[in-house]
Amino acid sequence: MADKHKILFIDSVHPILKKRLEGAGLVCDLQYEWDKNKIEAELHNYSGVVIRSRMKLTKEIISKGTNLKFIARAGAGMENIDLHFAQSIGIHCLHAPEGNRDAVGEHAIGMLLALLNNICRANNEVRQGHWIREGNRGYELQGKTVGIIGYGNMGSAFAQRLKGFGVTVLAYDKYKTNFSDGYAVEVTLQKLFDKADVLSLHTPLTEETNYMVDTGFLEKFKKNIYLINTSRGKVLKTDDLVEAMKKGKVIGACIDVLEYETVSFEGLDSSKLPEAFQYLLKSDRVILTPHIAGWTHESNEKIANILADKILATFNPA
């Protein structure tokens, strides 16, 4: 019989989560180095699992956790957990998108402003002794229309931070209605295609959103656009992004996530870095960051606290 107070951590998380769970009488077992076989062999001894992105919790692995009551992911996306299977056998699946929404919103703003004003390129030029003003004349965000796809925690946080820039914010979400607020106006996807100057992606990765943004999708925009992706790499087909940039349909791109990332998001799969990626690396119309949009010191602690709240509200250790 499993110790009902025992929680397995297979990924590093801010220490406040462990502190709060132990304060509630739970035993936290930190096993960051266990491989898949070891986890499968030991999982029946635990009532809960805390994971970030180190591996996928498949049906095969989850089925070994015969005493599991919850799986908690320290982050927003849940694509590395077989949610359907876990929930079908009564396991609560928890995550903390509220914890890094502010970080993602700020990062998206920063990338967009840097792109429009050639900040990264100009910074590199000055450091190399080149003082180029006219060649770095930028564009103002004011007066533009920003289109957001996905108006959950991340999309709404981005919209909130756009307030004050003098932009029109349009948002489309297939799974929500009547969500217009003081920051964005709910529109159809067609209206977004017709009006947007900037497209920002804030959708989870699902079968439906996998390569959602491809050539056909991008060609539906009436204007040439700037594109931001801080969601998941495989929402955007990189080959098609590059082709759209070569044609001028995409003027510039802010990319925090790439389809070539490893499962853990901690690196790139070097065996899958094709010509399209080399184009992004060489282009001064592209800003690249290594999946850090939600990766701040503050969000690290917020995520841990939110997960603690949800675990303790869901799982009664008594």
C-alpha positions as CSV (number, residue, x, y, z in Angstrom):
1,M,0.0,0.0,0.0
2,A,1.4,3.4,-1.0
3,D,2.2,6.0,1.6
4,K,-0.6,8.4,0.9
5,H,1.5,11.3,2.1
6,K,4.3,10.7,-0.4
7,I,4.8,13.0,-3.5
8,L,7.4,12.3,-6.2
9,F,9.2,15.3,-7.7
10,I,10.8,14.3,-11.0
11,D,11.7,17.8,-12.0
12,S,13.2,20.8,-10.2
13,V,10.7,23.4,-9.0
14,H,11.0,26.5,-6.8
15,P,11.6,25.2,-3.2
16,I,8.6,26.9,-1.9
17,L,6.4,24.2,-3.3
18,K,8.2,21.5,-1.3
19,K,8.1,23.7,1.8
20,R,4.4,24.3,1.6
21,L,3.5,20.7,0.9
22,E,5.7,19.4,3.8
23,G,4.1,22.0,6.0
24,A,0.8,20.4,5.3
25,G,2.1,17.0,6.3
26,L,3.1,15.6,2.9
27,V,6.5,13.9,2.3
28,C,8.3,15.2,-0.8
29,D,10.7,12.9,-2.5
30,L,13.0,14.7,-4.9
31,Q,14.3,12.3,-7.6
32,Y,15.4,14.4,-10.5
33,E,17.8,11.7,-11.9
34,W,15.4,8.8,-12.0
35,D,15.0,7.4,-15.6
36,K,11.8,6.2,-17.1
37,N,12.3,2.6,-15.9
38,K,13.0,3.6,-12.3
39,I,9.9,5.9,-12.3
40,E,7.7,3.1,-13.6
41,A,9.1,0.7,-11.0
42,E,8.5,3.1,-8.0
43,L,5.4,5.1,-9.1
44,H,3.0,2.9,-7.2
45,N,4.5,4.1,-4.0
46,Y,3.3,7.7,-4.5
47,S,0.1,9.6,-4.3
48,G,1.2,12.5,-6.4
49,V,3.8,13.5,-9.1
50,V,5.3,16.9,-9.7
51,I,6.8,17.4,-13.2
52,R,7.9,20.3,-15.3
53,S,9.2,19.2,-18.8
54,R,11.9,16.6,-18.3
55,M,9.9,13.8,-19.9
56,K,6.5,12.7,-21.1
57,L,4.2,11.0,-18.7
58,T,2.6,8.5,-21.1
59,K,-0.3,6.1,-20.5
60,E,2.3,3.4,-20.0
61,I,4.0,5.3,-17.2
62,I,0.9,6.6,-15.6
63,S,-0.7,3.2,-15.4
64,K,2.1,2.1,-13.1
65,G,0.9,4.7,-10.6
66,T,-1.9,2.6,-9.1
67,N,-2.2,4.9,-6.1
68,L,-1.8,8.3,-7.9
69,K,-4.3,11.0,-6.9
70,F,-2.8,13.9,-8.9
71,I,-0.2,14.9,-11.4
72,A,1.0,18.5,-11.1
73,R,2.9,20.3,-13.9
74,A,5.0,23.3,-12.9
75,G,4.1,25.4,-15.9
76,A,1.2,26.1,-18.4
77,G,1.2,23.5,-21.2
78,M,0.1,20.0,-20.5
79,E,1.1,18.3,-23.7
80,N,3.7,16.1,-22.0
81,I,1.0,14.4,-19.9
82,D,-1.5,11.9,-21.3
83,L,-4.4,13.9,-19.9
84,H,-7.2,11.8,-21.3
85,F,-5.9,8.6,-19.8
86,A,-5.0,10.1,-16.4
87,Q,-8.4,11.8,-16.0
88,S,-10.2,8.6,-17.2
89,I,-8.8,6.7,-14.2
90,G,-9.6,9.5,-11.7
91,I,-6.2,11.3,-11.5
92,H,-6.4,15.1,-11.1
93,C,-4.2,16.9,-13.5
94,L,-3.1,20.3,-12.3
95,H,-1.0,23.1,-13.9
96,A,-0.2,26.8,-13.2
97,P,-0.7,29.0,-16.3
98,E,-1.6,31.8,-13.9
99,G,2.0,31.7,-12.7
100,N,3.9,32.7,-15.8
101,R,1.2,34.7,-17.7
102,D,2.7,38.0,-16.6
103,A,6.2,37.0,-17.7
104,V,4.9,35.9,-21.1
105,G,3.0,39.1,-21.6
106,E,6.0,41.2,-20.8
107,H,8.4,39.1,-23.0
108,A,6.1,39.4,-26.0
109,I,6.0,43.2,-25.6
110,G,9.7,43.3,-25.3
111,M,10.3,41.2,-28.4
112,L,7.8,43.2,-30.5
113,L,9.3,46.6,-29.5
114,A,12.8,45.4,-30.2
115,L,11.8,44.1,-33.6
116,L,9.9,47.2,-34.7
117,N,12.7,49.5,-33.6
118,N,15.7,47.4,-34.8
119,I,17.1,47.4,-31.3
120,C,18.9,44.1,-31.5
121,R,20.5,44.9,-34.8
122,A,21.4,48.4,-33.8
123,N,22.9,47.2,-30.6
124,N,25.2,44.8,-32.4
125,E,26.2,47.4,-35.0
126,V,27.2,50.0,-32.3
127,R,29.3,47.4,-30.6
128,Q,31.1,46.8,-33.8
129,G,31.8,50.5,-34.3
130,H,29.0,51.2,-36.8
131,W,26.7,54.2,-36.1
132,I,23.8,53.7,-38.5
133,R,20.8,55.9,-37.9
134,E,18.8,56.0,-41.2
135,G,19.2,52.2,-41.7
136,N,17.7,51.6,-38.3
137,R,14.7,53.9,-38.6
138,G,11.9,52.0,-36.9
139,Y,8.1,51.7,-36.8
140,E,5.8,52.8,-34.0
141,L,3.4,50.3,-32.4
142,Q,0.9,53.1,-32.0
143,G,-1.9,53.0,-34.5
144,K,-1.4,49.3,-35.4
145,T,-3.8,46.4,-35.0
146,V,-2.6,43.5,-33.0
147,G,-4.3,40.2,-33.5
148,I,-4.2,37.6,-30.7
149,I,-5.1,33.9,-31.2
150,G,-5.9,32.3,-27.9
151,Y,-7.4,34.5,-25.2
152,G,-6.5,32.5,-22.1
153,N,-4.0,33.4,-19.4
154,M,-1.2,34.3,-21.9
155,G,-3.2,36.0,-24.6
156,S,-5.1,38.2,-22.1
157,A,-1.8,39.1,-20.3
158,F,-0.3,40.3,-23.5
159,A,-3.4,42.3,-24.3
160,Q,-3.3,43.9,-20.9
161,R,0.2,45.1,-21.5
162,L,-0.6,46.5,-24.9
163,K,-3.0,49.0,-23.2
164,G,-1.5,52.4,-23.3
165,F,0.3,51.8,-26.6
166,G,-2.5,53.2,-28.7
167,V,-3.2,50.0,-30.6
168,T,-6.3,48.2,-31.5
169,V,-6.3,44.6,-30.0
170,L,-8.5,41.9,-31.7
171,A,-8.7,38.5,-30.2
172,Y,-9.9,35.2,-31.5
173,D,-10.5,32.1,-29.4
174,K,-12.3,29.0,-30.8
175,Y,-13.3,27.8,-27.4
176,K,-14.5,31.0,-25.8
177,T,-17.2,33.5,-26.4
178,N,-18.3,36.9,-25.0
179,F,-14.8,37.6,-23.7
180,S,-14.4,41.2,-25.0
181,D,-13.0,43.3,-22.2
182,G,-11.2,46.6,-21.7
183,Y,-8.1,45.2,-23.4
184,A,-9.3,43.3,-26.5
185,V,-12.3,42.9,-28.7
186,E,-13.5,39.4,-29.6
187,V,-13.6,38.9,-33.3
188,T,-14.0,36.1,-35.9
189,L,-10.8,34.6,-37.4
190,Q,-11.7,36.2,-40.7
191,K,-11.9,39.7,-39.1
192,L,-8.5,39.0,-37.6
193,F,-7.1,38.0,-41.0
194,D,-8.6,41.2,-42.5
195,K,-7.3,43.7,-39.9
196,A,-4.2,42.5,-38.1
197,D,-0.8,44.2,-38.6
198,V,0.7,41.9,-35.8
199,L,-0.2,38.3,-35.1
200,S,0.6,36.9,-31.6
201,L,0.1,33.2,-30.9
202,H,-1.1,32.0,-27.5
203,T,-2.6,28.6,-28.0
204,P,-1.7,25.3,-26.4
205,L,-0.2,22.5,-28.5
206,T,-2.9,20.0,-29.4
207,E,-3.7,17.8,-32.4
208,E,-5.8,20.7,-33.7
209,T,-3.1,23.4,-33.3
210,N,-0.1,21.3,-34.5
211,Y,1.2,23.3,-37.5
212,M,-1.9,25.4,-37.4
213,V,0.1,28.3,-38.8
214,D,1.3,27.2,-42.2
215,T,1.4,28.8,-45.7
216,G,-2.4,28.6,-46.2
217,F,-3.0,30.2,-42.9
218,L,-0.5,33.1,-43.4
219,E,-1.8,33.8,-46.9
220,K,-5.2,34.6,-45.5
221,F,-3.9,37.8,-43.9
222,K,-4.9,40.9,-46.0
223,K,-1.8,42.9,-44.8
224,N,1.8,41.9,-44.5
225,I,2.3,41.1,-40.8
226,Y,4.7,40.8,-37.9
227,L,4.4,37.5,-36.1
228,I,5.1,36.6,-32.5
229,N,5.2,33.0,-31.2
230,T,5.5,32.5,-27.4
231,S,3.2,29.4,-27.3
232,R,4.6,26.2,-28.6
233,G,7.1,25.6,-31.5
234,K,5.0,23.1,-33.4
235,V,2.0,25.5,-33.6
236,L,4.0,27.3,-36.4
237,K,5.5,25.5,-39.4
238,T,9.0,26.9,-39.7
239,D,9.5,26.1,-43.4
240,D,6.3,28.0,-44.2
241,L,7.3,31.0,-42.0
242,V,10.5,31.3,-43.9
243,E,8.8,31.2,-47.2
244,A,6.3,33.8,-46.0
245,M,9.3,36.0,-45.0
246,K,11.0,35.6,-48.3
247,K,7.8,36.7,-50.0
248,G,7.3,39.6,-47.7
249,K,4.0,38.4,-46.2
250,V,5.7,38.2,-42.8
251,I,7.8,41.3,-42.4
252,G,9.5,40.1,-39.2
253,A,9.1,37.5,-36.5
254,C,9.6,37.2,-32.8
255,I,10.2,33.5,-32.0
256,D,10.6,32.2,-28.4
257,V,9.7,28.6,-29.2
258,L,10.8,26.3,-32.1
259,E,9.5,23.1,-33.5
260,Y,13.0,21.7,-33.2
261,E,13.2,21.9,-29.4
262,T,13.8,18.8,-27.3
263,V,10.9,17.4,-25.2
264,S,12.3,19.2,-22.1
265,F,12.6,22.5,-23.9
266,E,16.2,22.7,-22.5
267,G,17.9,22.6,-25.9
268,L,17.5,22.1,-29.7
269,D,17.6,18.7,-31.4
270,S,20.8,19.2,-33.4
271,S,19.8,16.5,-35.9
272,K,16.7,18.5,-36.9
273,L,18.1,21.9,-37.7
274,P,17.3,22.3,-41.4
275,E,17.8,25.2,-43.8
276,A,14.8,27.1,-42.6
277,F,16.3,27.4,-39.1
278,Q,19.6,28.7,-40.6
279,Y,17.6,31.4,-42.4
280,L,16.1,32.5,-39.1
281,L,19.5,32.6,-37.5
282,K,20.9,34.8,-40.2
283,S,18.0,37.2,-40.6
284,D,18.0,40.5,-38.9
285,R,14.2,40.5,-39.2
286,V,14.0,37.8,-36.6
287,I,14.4,37.9,-32.9
288,L,15.1,34.5,-31.2
289,T,15.0,33.6,-27.6
290,P,15.4,30.1,-26.0
291,H,11.9,29.4,-24.6
292,I,12.2,31.9,-21.8
293,A,9.1,34.0,-22.3
294,G,7.6,32.6,-19.1
295,W,11.0,32.0,-17.4
296,T,11.5,34.7,-14.8
297,H,12.5,34.6,-11.1
298,E,9.0,35.8,-10.2
299,S,7.2,33.3,-12.3
300,N,9.2,30.5,-10.9
301,E,7.9,31.3,-7.4
302,K,4.4,32.1,-8.6
303,I,4.1,28.8,-10.3
304,A,5.2,26.9,-7.2
305,N,2.7,28.8,-5.0
306,I,-0.2,28.3,-7.4
307,L,0.6,24.6,-7.6
308,A,0.7,24.3,-3.9
309,D,-2.7,26.0,-3.6
310,K,-4.2,23.7,-6.2
311,I,-2.6,20.5,-4.7
312,L,-3.7,21.3,-1.2
313,A,-7.2,22.2,-2.4
314,T,-7.5,19.0,-4.4
315,F,-5.7,16.4,-2.4
316,N,-6.5,16.0,1.3
317,P,-3.6,14.4,3.0
318,A,-5.6,13.5,6.1
